[in-house]
Amino acid sequence: AARTAEQAQDIANKITVDLLVSDLQLPQMDGYQLIDSLHQQPQYQALPVVLISASEYYESRAQQHGIAVWLNKPYRDRELYGAVKRLINEAS
């Protein structure tokens, strides 16, 4: 697990990532910037993303950044589990 967007990018460059779960508020770079930077890489153009945030949900912005699932804080673990399970099933 990465604690910063930069760590997430480093991990994604070393191993193949099948799903991204990220908070919107990250140090130095927000979740949107992380998602966009990964989606610019050919192997991650269709990377499914779960974004967690205390911020207000804007459907158009979520679609613009390719966010498959938006979870508002506080969220329940079963919500996250269900979203991840669904996205993995859709990908296989």
BELDA-V546360 format. One record per run of one state. SS is the DSSP state (~ for helix, > for strand, _ for the rest). FROM is the first residue (numbers start at 1). LEN is the number of residues. If there is no record, write none. Layout:
# BELDA-V546360
ss=SS from=FROM len=LEN
ss=SS from=FROM len=LEN
This chain:
# BELDA-V546360
ss=_ from=1 len=4
ss=~ from=5 len=10
ss=_ from=15 len=4
ss=> from=19 len=5
ss=_ from=24 len=7
ss=~ from=31 len=9
ss=_ from=40 len=2
ss=~ from=42 len=3
ss=_ from=45 len=3
ss=> from=48 len=6
ss=_ from=54 len=5
ss=~ from=59 len=6
ss=_ from=65 len=4
ss=> from=69 len=4
ss=_ from=73 len=4
ss=~ from=77 len=15
ss=_ from=92 len=1
